[in-house]
Amino acid sequence: MAAVVATNDDLRPGLAYVQFHSPALSRPAANGIDPQVNLDTGSSIRDFSRVWLGSLKAPVAGELAVTADADNGCRLFVGGKRVIDAWSRPAGEGKLTVNKGELLPIRLEFFQNGGTAHARLCWSWPGHSRELIPPTAFFHSPADEQTIKNIMGKPVASPVPADPLANCASIYGTPESASASRRPAGPLVLRPGTHLFIDNHLIESGENVARKVVQPQRDPSIPNPVVTGPEDRCFQPYLTVLRDPQTGRFRIWYGAWRDDKSMGASHLAHMESDDGIHWKRPPQILKDPAPIQFGSEVLDEGADYPDPARRYKYGWFHGGGLRVAGSPDGLNFTPLAPGVVLPQDHDINNVWRDPIRKRYVATVSSVRGLPQFKGRRRTTLQAASDDLLRWSTPWVVLAPDDRYDKDITQFYAMSGFLARGELVIGLVKILHDDWKAEGAPEGAFGVGYTTLAWTRDGEHWVRDLEPFFYPDPKPGAWDHAHAWMDEQLPMGDEVYLYYGGYKWGHKHNRFEERQIGLVKMRRDRYVAREAGAQSGSLRTPPLVLRASALTVNADVTGELKLRVLDESGQPLPGFDWASARGDRLDHAVVFQRPLSSLAGKPVRLEFRLQRARLFGFDLLP
């Protein structure tokens, strides 16, 4: 919504503005005309945002420096181009080349989310020191006023600017996902590492082979819940579990309820364990780095991180968005920024480190409407950052679709990310507040379960419709209503999956019935390609294998064979293999000729299986 500059006769003094009840530029509250940008509300107004529209008259010819000073942050657009981005810091400067008397269309966005608030716009140029831009330099047009009135007239305003966010969300098995994950032209180059058949990226054709999501099974020998509501003060389904590489001890961080039993505020709790199951009590209730509403995501950058005082990072939600803090030990956190670094309009977020693209990623909850579903629902957005402080514009990565989803599907969060080869696999918290668990008491509502999602480029996410982990079907079980996975911790040949469980429903008895459990799965066994008594086959597209050896992750009670074909599909002499039977993560593939002899040559892999489950293969360097 760039301002429209009219003729001089149409222009009026000052900038037109709209103020919002939310730091996320939504829910319009008031509008008017400001003579200049010199806002200072102290602490009389909390958690709000404002947008100014109009034009700026250039005072000189040549280079003009414009400086924005704001608490908590602001963005300035001139002629539709962003010249200042200080959304995650208190000040910023942009430089323009202008002609004297030129009218420059501007839009200034500002937000505040706690504490005092101010916003000032200054300028300077060679020979003229910095000063507050005077009222004589600001103008607005009738079109600017109409834009503001249009925003005020909407029952629920969209964030400004009104351009829709990029939608990079799709569902496995739909035309949209096939389009989003279309293979590039030419052979796929596969580097050493894990390559899974979780989707169809590595499958060009198949016969008599079914895709099956392998759901982790509850183990009666694990004394679930491993973290409790009454004893450990567990309050949320968000957690982090890490294993210290120096001590070998497990560490868990989770949201703990406060002494005042506030439903909208919490503390961060910490415990340690020798086995990841039995935790040493009582929990440590850590000192809040700043007020905490929800969130327990802790990152360990490692002992060789260049700034030891900030080795550990903590991300949480409060006051309109993501906040971040650092710590030398994971126990004493100090804010890395004075306020919100990534504004959002809902109260759930998560931060993680993408090891493939070497950047930080935030997944944040947003309540919005999109064309593919009715009404407004919880969706998930993603943003990226190099430093946890300056974030890209978010884009949509999880959204309901009434063509495929049952009833009123919502997405509470996505977390528990784990990189496997070129894939990042995430755990999606599906929420159905329109469902009730069997036997739920009066007033209890909501069912939550976990599905898989994955990305191959770090931008587009594909989610599975089939549940990966479902609540315990036994009425009265501690996780009968919700089973929301939140952490994947690799442990040798296994992965520990920690999850939040609710007994009766989403908002029911949250101080006692929100607890944490653990199930385990064998490494990389998310999805199987399965054949029964009738023999089946899978064939890959053309591949270039940069590897010296190959192993196969499979459970074979019948037979599994592998052969290498040339690009046209003809068998290559010396590259036939029949596996030994058994259940192994690393069946060794031994050909008559070395795999390295295929270096640089496009080939296809063809698997034949009978009474077997195939999960993927590993290329060894």
C-alpha positions as CSV (number, residue, x, y, z in Angstrom):
1,M,0.0,0.0,0.0
2,A,2.4,2.7,-1.1
3,A,1.3,6.2,-0.6
4,V,0.1,8.0,-3.7
5,V,1.7,11.4,-4.4
6,A,-0.9,13.8,-5.9
7,T,-0.4,17.3,-7.3
8,N,0.6,20.0,-5.0
9,D,-2.9,21.4,-4.9
10,D,-4.1,18.0,-3.5
11,L,-1.5,17.7,-0.7
12,R,-2.2,18.5,2.9
13,P,0.2,19.0,5.8
14,G,1.3,16.0,7.9
15,L,1.2,12.2,7.6
16,A,-1.9,10.1,7.8
17,Y,-1.6,7.3,10.3
18,V,-3.5,4.2,11.6
19,Q,-2.7,2.7,15.1
20,F,-3.3,-1.0,15.9
21,H,-4.1,-2.8,19.1
22,S,-1.4,-5.4,18.2
23,P,2.4,-5.2,17.7
24,A,1.8,-7.2,14.6
25,L,0.1,-4.4,12.6
26,S,-3.4,-5.9,13.0
27,R,-6.6,-5.0,14.8
28,P,-7.0,-1.2,13.9
29,A,-7.7,1.0,16.9
30,A,-7.5,4.7,15.8
31,N,-6.4,7.0,13.0
32,G,-5.5,10.6,12.4
33,I,-2.9,13.1,11.1
34,D,0.5,13.6,12.7
35,P,2.4,16.8,11.8
36,Q,5.7,14.9,12.0
37,V,7.1,11.6,13.2
38,N,7.9,12.5,16.9
39,L,5.9,9.9,18.9
40,D,6.6,9.4,22.6
41,T,3.9,7.6,24.6
42,G,6.1,6.6,27.5
43,S,4.6,3.5,29.1
44,S,1.0,4.8,28.8
45,I,0.2,2.4,25.9
46,R,1.5,-1.2,25.6
47,D,1.7,-3.7,22.8
48,F,0.7,-1.6,19.8
49,S,1.9,-0.6,16.4
50,R,1.4,2.3,14.0
51,V,1.7,3.0,10.2
52,W,2.2,6.5,8.7
53,L,1.5,7.2,5.0
54,G,2.3,10.3,3.0
55,S,5.2,12.0,1.3
56,L,8.5,13.7,2.2
57,K,9.7,16.8,0.5
58,A,13.5,16.7,-0.2
59,P,15.3,19.7,1.3
60,V,18.4,19.6,-1.0
61,A,19.8,18.0,-4.1
62,G,22.2,15.2,-3.7
63,E,22.6,12.6,-0.9
64,L,20.1,12.7,1.9
65,A,20.5,10.5,5.1
66,V,17.3,9.5,6.9
67,T,17.5,8.1,10.4
68,A,14.8,6.2,12.3
69,D,14.9,5.9,16.0
70,A,12.2,3.7,17.6
71,D,11.5,1.5,20.6
72,N,10.9,-1.4,19.8
73,G,11.4,-1.2,16.0
74,C,10.4,0.3,12.7
75,R,10.7,0.0,8.9
76,L,10.8,2.8,6.4
77,F,9.7,2.5,2.7
78,V,10.4,5.2,0.2
79,G,8.9,4.8,-3.2
80,G,7.9,1.3,-2.4
81,K,11.5,0.3,-1.5
82,R,12.6,-0.6,2.0
83,V,15.4,1.9,2.9
84,I,15.5,1.3,6.7
85,D,14.9,-2.1,8.4
86,A,15.2,-1.6,12.1
87,W,12.5,-4.0,13.2
88,S,14.8,-5.9,15.5
89,R,16.9,-3.0,16.8
90,P,16.2,0.5,18.1
91,A,17.7,2.6,15.2
92,G,18.5,2.5,11.5
93,E,19.7,4.7,8.7
94,G,19.1,4.8,4.9
95,K,20.6,7.1,2.2
96,L,18.8,8.5,-0.8
97,T,19.8,10.5,-3.8
98,V,17.2,13.2,-4.3
99,N,16.4,16.4,-6.1
100,K,15.5,19.5,-4.2
101,G,11.8,19.9,-3.7
102,E,11.1,16.3,-4.9
103,L,8.1,14.6,-3.2
104,L,9.0,11.1,-2.1
105,P,6.2,8.7,-1.2
106,I,6.9,7.1,2.2
107,R,5.4,4.5,4.5
108,L,6.8,4.1,8.1
109,E,5.8,1.1,10.2
110,F,6.4,1.0,13.9
111,F,5.7,-1.4,16.8
112,Q,6.1,-1.5,20.6
113,N,5.6,-4.5,22.9
114,G,6.3,-3.6,26.5
115,G,8.0,-0.8,28.4
116,T,8.2,2.7,26.9
117,A,7.5,3.7,23.3
118,H,8.9,6.3,21.0
119,A,9.4,6.8,17.2
120,R,11.3,9.7,15.6
121,L,12.4,10.3,12.0
122,C,15.4,12.6,11.4
123,W,17.5,13.6,8.4
124,S,20.9,15.1,7.6
125,W,23.0,15.9,4.6
126,P,26.5,17.1,3.9
127,G,27.0,20.3,5.8
128,H,23.8,19.9,7.8
129,S,23.8,18.0,11.0
130,R,21.1,15.5,12.0
131,E,17.8,17.0,13.1
132,L,14.2,15.9,13.6
133,I,12.4,16.3,10.2
134,P,10.2,19.3,10.6
135,P,6.4,19.4,10.0
136,T,7.0,21.5,6.8
137,A,8.5,18.5,5.1
138,F,5.6,16.1,5.5
139,F,2.4,15.9,3.3
140,H,-0.4,13.5,2.6
141,S,-3.0,13.2,-0.1
142,P,-6.7,12.3,-0.1
143,A,-5.7,8.9,-1.4
144,D,-3.5,8.4,1.7
145,E,-6.5,9.3,3.9
146,Q,-8.7,6.9,2.0
147,T,-6.2,4.1,2.4
148,I,-6.2,4.6,6.2
149,K,-10.0,4.7,6.3
150,N,-10.2,1.5,4.3
151,I,-8.0,-0.2,6.9
152,M,-10.1,1.2,9.7
153,G,-13.3,-0.1,8.1
154,K,-12.2,-3.7,8.1
155,P,-13.5,-5.8,11.0
156,V,-10.2,-7.6,11.2
157,A,-7.4,-5.9,9.3
158,S,-4.6,-7.8,7.6
159,P,-1.1,-6.8,8.6
160,V,0.4,-3.9,6.6
161,P,1.5,-4.2,3.9
162,A,-1.5,-6.1,2.6
163,D,0.4,-8.3,0.1
164,P,-0.1,-12.0,0.9
165,L,2.7,-13.9,2.4
166,A,4.4,-16.5,0.2
167,N,2.7,-19.9,0.6
168,C,5.3,-22.7,0.7
169,A,3.0,-25.3,2.3
170,S,1.8,-28.5,0.6
171,I,0.5,-32.0,1.5
172,Y,2.1,-35.3,0.5
173,G,0.3,-37.1,-2.3
174,T,-1.5,-34.0,-3.7
175,P,-0.9,-32.2,-7.0
176,E,0.4,-29.2,-5.1
177,S,3.1,-31.3,-3.4
178,A,4.1,-32.9,-6.7
179,S,4.5,-29.5,-8.1
180,A,6.4,-28.1,-5.1
181,S,8.8,-31.0,-5.0
182,R,9.4,-31.4,-8.7
183,R,12.8,-32.8,-9.4
184,P,15.3,-30.6,-11.3
185,A,16.1,-31.5,-14.9
186,G,19.0,-33.9,-15.3
187,P,20.4,-36.5,-12.9
188,L,20.2,-36.0,-9.2
189,V,23.6,-35.7,-7.6
190,L,23.6,-37.7,-4.3
191,R,26.4,-36.9,-1.9
192,P,27.5,-39.2,1.0
193,G,24.9,-39.5,3.7
194,T,21.4,-40.7,4.3
195,H,18.8,-40.9,1.6
196,L,15.2,-41.8,2.7
197,F,12.1,-42.9,0.8
198,I,9.9,-40.6,3.0
199,D,8.5,-39.1,-0.2
200,N,8.7,-39.8,-4.0
201,H,11.8,-37.6,-4.6
202,L,14.0,-40.7,-5.2
203,I,11.3,-42.9,-6.7
204,E,10.5,-42.6,-10.4
205,S,8.4,-45.8,-10.7
206,G,7.2,-48.7,-8.5
207,E,5.1,-51.8,-8.6
208,N,3.4,-53.7,-5.8
209,V,5.0,-51.6,-3.1
210,A,3.0,-49.6,-0.5
211,R,4.0,-46.6,1.4
212,K,3.4,-46.9,5.2
213,V,4.1,-44.4,7.9
214,V,5.7,-46.3,10.8
215,Q,4.2,-45.1,14.0
216,P,6.4,-45.3,17.2
217,Q,5.0,-47.7,19.8
218,R,4.7,-47.0,23.5
219,D,7.0,-49.1,25.6
220,P,5.6,-50.2,29.0
221,S,9.1,-50.4,30.4
222,I,9.4,-46.6,30.2
223,P,7.7,-45.0,33.3
224,N,5.7,-42.4,31.4
225,P,5.1,-39.6,32.0
226,V,8.8,-39.0,32.6
227,V,8.1,-35.3,33.6
228,T,4.9,-34.6,35.5
229,G,2.5,-31.8,36.1
230,P,2.1,-32.0,39.9
231,E,5.7,-32.9,40.9
232,D,7.7,-31.2,38.1
233,R,5.4,-28.3,37.5
234,C,5.1,-29.1,33.7
235,F,2.8,-26.6,32.1
236,Q,3.2,-26.8,28.3
237,P,3.9,-29.3,25.5
238,Y,7.1,-27.5,24.5
239,L,10.5,-28.8,25.6
240,T,14.1,-29.2,24.7
241,V,16.2,-32.3,25.4
242,L,20.0,-32.3,24.7
243,R,22.8,-34.6,25.6
244,D,25.9,-32.8,26.9
245,P,28.9,-34.0,24.7
246,Q,31.3,-33.5,27.6
247,T,29.5,-35.2,30.4
248,G,27.2,-37.5,28.5
249,R,24.3,-36.3,30.7
250,F,20.9,-35.5,29.4
251,R,19.4,-32.0,30.0
252,I,15.8,-31.0,29.7
253,W,14.2,-27.6,29.6
254,Y,10.4,-27.1,29.7
255,G,7.8,-24.6,30.7
256,A,6.9,-24.6,34.4
257,W,3.8,-23.1,35.9
258,R,4.2,-20.2,38.3
259,D,3.3,-20.0,41.9
260,D,0.3,-17.8,41.1
261,K,-0.9,-20.4,38.6
262,S,-1.1,-17.8,35.8
263,M,-2.6,-19.3,32.6
264,G,-0.7,-16.8,30.4
265,A,2.8,-16.8,32.0
266,S,5.4,-19.4,32.9
267,H,9.0,-20.0,33.9
268,L,11.7,-22.1,32.3
269,A,12.5,-25.3,34.3
270,H,15.6,-27.5,34.0
271,M,16.6,-31.0,35.0
272,E,19.3,-33.5,34.3
273,S,19.4,-37.3,33.8
274,D,21.8,-40.1,33.2
275,D,19.6,-42.0,30.8
276,G,17.1,-39.5,29.5
277,I,14.3,-41.2,31.3
278,H,14.8,-40.8,35.1
279,W,15.3,-37.1,35.9
280,K,17.0,-35.8,39.0
281,R,14.5,-33.8,41.1
282,P,13.5,-31.3,42.2
283,P,13.6,-29.2,39.0
284,Q,15.6,-26.0,38.8
285,I,13.2,-23.1,38.1
286,L,15.5,-20.7,36.3
287,K,15.4,-16.9,36.6
288,D,13.4,-15.3,33.8
289,P,15.6,-13.3,31.4
290,A,12.4,-11.3,30.8
291,P,8.7,-12.1,31.2
292,I,7.8,-15.5,29.6
293,Q,4.5,-16.4,28.3
294,F,5.2,-19.7,26.4
295,G,8.3,-21.4,24.9
296,S,11.1,-23.7,26.0
297,E,13.4,-24.0,23.0
298,V,17.1,-24.0,23.9
299,L,20.0,-24.3,21.4
300,D,23.5,-25.5,22.3
301,E,26.1,-24.0,19.9
302,G,28.8,-26.2,21.2
303,A,31.9,-25.8,23.4
304,D,33.9,-24.2,20.5
305,Y,31.4,-21.5,20.0
306,P,33.4,-18.2,19.6
307,D,31.4,-16.4,22.3
308,P,31.3,-18.7,25.3
309,A,29.0,-16.3,27.2
310,R,26.3,-17.0,24.5
311,R,26.9,-20.7,23.8
312,Y,23.3,-21.5,24.7
313,K,20.4,-19.6,23.1
314,Y,16.8,-19.5,24.3
315,G,13.7,-18.5,22.3
316,W,10.2,-17.8,23.7
317,F,7.1,-15.8,23.2
318,H,6.0,-12.7,25.1
319,G,4.5,-9.4,24.2
320,G,3.8,-9.9,20.6
321,G,6.5,-12.1,19.2
322,L,9.8,-14.0,19.5
323,R,12.3,-13.0,22.1
324,V,15.8,-14.5,22.4
325,A,18.4,-14.7,25.2
326,G,21.9,-16.2,25.6
327,S,23.7,-18.1,28.3
328,P,27.1,-19.6,29.0
329,D,25.7,-22.7,30.8
330,G,22.0,-23.0,29.8
331,L,21.0,-21.9,33.3
332,N,21.6,-18.1,33.5
333,F,20.1,-16.4,30.4
334,T,20.5,-12.7,29.4
335,P,18.4,-11.1,26.7
336,L,20.2,-10.7,23.3
337,A,17.8,-7.9,22.4
338,P,15.6,-5.6,24.6
339,G,12.3,-6.8,23.1
340,V,10.7,-8.8,20.3
341,V,13.0,-9.7,17.4
342,L,10.2,-11.2,15.2
343,P,6.7,-9.9,15.7
344,Q,3.8,-12.4,15.4
345,D,0.0,-12.4,16.1
346,H,-0.2,-15.6,18.0
347,D,1.5,-17.0,21.1
348,I,3.5,-20.0,20.0
349,N,7.0,-20.0,18.4
350,N,10.1,-22.1,18.0
351,V,13.8,-21.5,17.0
352,W,16.3,-24.0,15.6
353,R,19.5,-24.1,13.8
354,D,19.4,-25.5,10.2
355,P,22.8,-27.3,9.9
356,I,22.4,-27.7,6.1
357,R,21.9,-24.1,5.3
358,K,23.8,-22.9,8.4
359,R,21.2,-20.4,9.5
360,Y,18.7,-19.9,12.3
361,V,15.0,-20.6,11.6
362,A,11.9,-19.6,13.5
363,T,8.5,-21.3,13.1
364,V,5.8,-19.0,14.5
365,S,2.1,-19.4,14.9
366,S,-0.3,-17.1,13.1
367,V,-4.1,-17.0,13.1
368,R,-5.2,-16.1,9.6
369,G,-7.5,-16.8,6.7
370,L,-6.4,-18.4,3.5
371,P,-8.3,-19.3,0.3
372,Q,-8.1,-23.1,0.9
373,F,-10.0,-23.2,4.1
374,K,-13.0,-21.6,5.8
375,G,-12.7,-19.0,8.6
376,R,-9.5,-18.0,10.5
377,R,-7.3,-20.8,11.9
378,R,-3.9,-21.4,13.4
379,T,-1.3,-21.7,10.7
380,T,2.5,-21.9,10.9
381,L,5.0,-19.4,9.3
382,Q,8.7,-19.6,8.9
383,A,11.4,-16.9,8.9
384,A,15.2,-17.1,8.6
385,S,18.1,-15.2,10.3
386,D,21.9,-15.2,10.4
387,D,22.1,-13.8,13.9
388,L,18.8,-14.5,15.7
389,L,18.2,-10.7,15.7
390,R,17.4,-9.7,12.1
391,W,14.7,-11.9,10.5
392,S,13.4,-12.3,7.0
393,T,9.8,-11.7,6.1
394,P,7.9,-14.8,7.2
395,W,6.2,-17.2,4.8
396,V,3.5,-19.9,5.2
397,V,4.8,-23.5,5.7
398,L,1.8,-25.2,7.3
399,A,-1.9,-24.4,6.5
400,P,-5.2,-26.3,6.5
401,D,-6.8,-27.3,3.3
402,D,-10.5,-28.2,3.3
403,R,-10.0,-30.4,0.3
404,Y,-7.9,-32.9,2.2
405,D,-8.1,-32.2,6.0
406,K,-10.9,-33.5,8.2
407,D,-13.2,-31.0,10.0
408,I,-11.5,-27.9,11.5
409,T,-7.8,-28.8,11.3
410,Q,-5.4,-26.4,12.9
411,F,-1.6,-26.3,13.4
412,Y,-0.4,-25.6,16.9
413,A,3.3,-25.7,16.1
414,M,6.1,-27.4,14.2
415,S,9.3,-28.3,16.0
416,G,11.6,-31.3,16.8
417,F,13.7,-30.7,13.7
418,L,16.3,-33.3,12.6
419,A,18.5,-33.2,9.5
420,R,19.0,-36.5,7.7
421,G,21.0,-36.2,4.6
422,E,19.5,-33.4,2.4
423,L,16.2,-33.6,4.3
424,V,15.0,-31.8,7.4
425,I,12.2,-33.7,9.2
426,G,9.9,-31.8,11.5
427,L,7.1,-32.8,13.9
428,V,3.8,-31.2,13.4
429,K,1.3,-30.6,16.3
430,I,-2.2,-31.1,14.7
431,L,-5.1,-29.6,16.8
432,H,-8.8,-30.4,16.6
433,D,-10.7,-28.3,19.1
434,D,-13.8,-29.5,17.4
435,W,-13.2,-33.1,18.6
436,K,-13.5,-34.6,22.1
437,A,-11.6,-37.5,23.5
438,E,-13.6,-40.6,24.4
439,G,-14.8,-40.3,28.0
440,A,-13.8,-36.6,28.4
441,P,-15.6,-34.9,31.3
442,E,-18.0,-32.0,30.8
443,G,-16.2,-28.9,29.5
444,A,-13.1,-30.7,28.3
445,F,-12.5,-30.5,24.5
446,G,-9.8,-30.9,21.9
447,V,-7.7,-33.7,20.4
448,G,-4.1,-33.3,19.3
449,Y,-1.8,-35.7,17.5
450,T,1.5,-35.5,15.6
451,T,2.3,-35.8,11.9
452,L,5.5,-35.6,9.9
453,A,6.7,-32.8,7.7
454,W,9.9,-32.4,5.7
455,T,11.7,-30.0,3.5
456,R,14.5,-30.5,0.9
457,D,15.3,-26.9,0.3
458,G,14.6,-25.2,3.6
459,E,11.8,-23.1,2.1
460,H,9.0,-25.5,1.0
461,W,7.5,-27.9,3.5
462,V,5.4,-31.0,2.7
463,R,3.3,-32.5,5.5
464,D,1.8,-36.0,5.8
465,L,-1.9,-36.4,6.3
466,E,-1.4,-39.8,8.0
467,P,-0.8,-39.5,11.8
468,F,2.8,-40.4,13.0
469,F,1.9,-40.5,16.7
470,Y,-1.6,-40.6,18.1
471,P,-2.9,-40.2,21.7
472,D,-3.3,-43.4,23.7
473,P,-6.8,-44.8,22.9
474,K,-7.4,-46.0,26.5
475,P,-9.7,-43.5,28.3
476,G,-8.1,-42.2,31.4
477,A,-4.5,-42.6,30.1
478,W,-2.3,-39.6,30.9
479,D,-2.0,-38.9,27.1
480,H,-5.4,-39.9,26.0
481,A,-6.4,-36.6,24.4
482,H,-3.1,-35.1,23.1
483,A,0.2,-36.6,22.0
484,W,2.3,-33.7,20.6
485,M,5.9,-34.6,19.8
486,D,8.4,-31.8,20.4
487,E,11.9,-33.3,20.3
488,Q,14.0,-35.8,18.3
489,L,17.2,-36.8,20.0
490,P,19.4,-39.3,18.1
491,M,20.9,-41.9,20.3
492,G,23.0,-44.4,18.3
493,D,20.7,-46.7,16.4
494,E,17.7,-45.1,18.0
495,V,15.9,-41.8,18.2
496,Y,14.3,-40.6,21.4
497,L,11.0,-38.9,20.8
498,Y,9.8,-36.7,23.6
499,Y,6.2,-35.5,23.6
500,G,3.6,-33.5,25.5
501,G,0.5,-35.4,26.6
502,Y,-2.8,-34.2,27.8
503,K,-5.3,-36.5,29.6
504,W,-8.7,-35.0,28.7
505,G,-8.3,-32.0,26.5
506,H,-6.7,-28.8,25.2
507,K,-7.6,-26.4,28.1
508,H,-8.5,-28.9,30.8
509,N,-6.7,-28.9,34.2
510,R,-3.5,-27.6,32.6
511,F,-1.5,-27.4,35.9
512,E,-1.7,-31.2,36.5
513,E,-2.6,-32.9,33.2
514,R,0.0,-31.5,30.9
515,Q,3.0,-33.8,31.1
516,I,5.9,-35.1,29.1
517,G,6.5,-38.7,27.8
518,L,9.0,-40.6,25.8
519,V,8.9,-43.2,23.0
520,K,11.7,-44.6,20.9
521,M,12.1,-45.5,17.2
522,R,14.9,-47.0,15.2
523,R,16.9,-44.5,13.3
524,D,15.4,-43.1,10.0
525,R,12.4,-45.4,10.1
526,Y,9.7,-42.8,9.5
527,V,8.2,-44.3,6.3
528,A,8.6,-47.8,4.9
529,R,8.1,-48.9,1.3
530,E,6.6,-52.3,1.9
531,A,6.0,-55.5,-0.1
532,G,4.2,-58.6,1.0
533,A,4.1,-62.1,-0.5
534,Q,3.9,-60.6,-4.0
535,S,7.2,-59.3,-5.2
536,G,7.5,-55.6,-5.7
537,S,10.0,-53.1,-7.2
538,L,11.1,-49.5,-7.0
539,R,13.3,-47.7,-9.5
540,T,15.0,-44.3,-8.9
541,P,15.4,-41.5,-11.4
542,P,18.9,-41.0,-12.9
543,L,21.4,-40.5,-10.1
544,V,25.1,-39.5,-9.8
545,L,26.5,-41.4,-6.8
546,R,29.4,-39.6,-5.1
547,A,30.3,-42.6,-2.9
548,S,32.6,-45.6,-2.5
549,A,30.0,-47.9,-0.8
550,L,26.3,-48.2,-0.1
551,T,24.3,-49.7,2.8
552,V,20.5,-50.3,2.9
553,N,18.2,-49.7,5.9
554,A,15.6,-52.5,5.6
555,D,13.7,-55.2,7.5
556,V,13.8,-58.3,5.4
557,T,12.0,-61.6,6.2
558,G,11.8,-62.6,2.6
559,E,14.1,-61.1,0.0
560,L,15.7,-57.9,-1.0
561,K,17.7,-57.4,-4.2
562,L,19.4,-54.3,-5.7
563,R,20.9,-53.8,-9.1
564,V,22.4,-50.8,-10.8
565,L,21.1,-49.8,-14.2
566,D,22.5,-47.4,-16.8
567,E,20.6,-44.1,-17.5
568,S,18.5,-45.8,-20.1
569,G,17.5,-48.6,-17.7
570,Q,19.8,-51.4,-18.9
571,P,21.5,-53.6,-16.2
572,L,25.2,-52.8,-15.7
573,P,27.4,-55.9,-15.5
574,G,28.9,-56.5,-12.0
575,F,26.2,-54.5,-10.1
576,D,23.7,-57.1,-8.9
577,W,23.2,-57.7,-5.2
578,A,21.0,-59.9,-3.1
579,S,20.8,-59.1,0.6
580,A,21.0,-61.4,3.6
581,R,17.8,-61.6,5.5
582,G,17.3,-59.7,8.7
583,D,16.4,-56.4,10.2
584,R,19.4,-54.0,9.9
585,L,19.9,-50.3,9.6
586,D,23.0,-50.9,7.4
587,H,22.8,-54.0,5.3
588,A,26.2,-53.9,3.5
589,V,25.9,-53.9,-0.3
590,V,28.7,-55.8,-2.0
591,F,28.9,-55.6,-5.8
592,Q,31.3,-57.5,-8.0
593,R,32.7,-54.1,-9.1
594,P,33.5,-51.1,-7.0
595,L,30.8,-48.5,-6.7
596,S,33.5,-45.8,-7.1
597,S,33.9,-46.9,-10.7
598,L,30.5,-45.3,-11.4
599,A,31.8,-41.8,-10.3
600,G,30.2,-39.1,-12.5
601,K,28.1,-41.5,-14.5
602,P,24.3,-41.2,-14.4
603,V,22.7,-44.5,-13.2
604,R,19.5,-45.8,-11.7
605,L,19.0,-48.0,-8.6
606,E,16.4,-50.7,-8.8
607,F,15.2,-52.5,-5.6
608,R,13.2,-55.7,-5.7
609,L,11.6,-56.8,-2.4
610,Q,9.3,-59.5,-1.1
611,R,8.1,-59.6,2.5
612,A,10.3,-56.7,3.3
613,R,10.2,-53.1,4.4
614,L,12.7,-50.7,2.8
615,F,13.4,-47.3,4.4
616,G,16.3,-45.8,2.6
617,F,20.0,-46.2,1.9
618,D,23.3,-44.6,3.0
619,L,26.1,-43.5,0.7
620,L,29.6,-43.8,2.3
621,P,32.4,-41.4,1.3
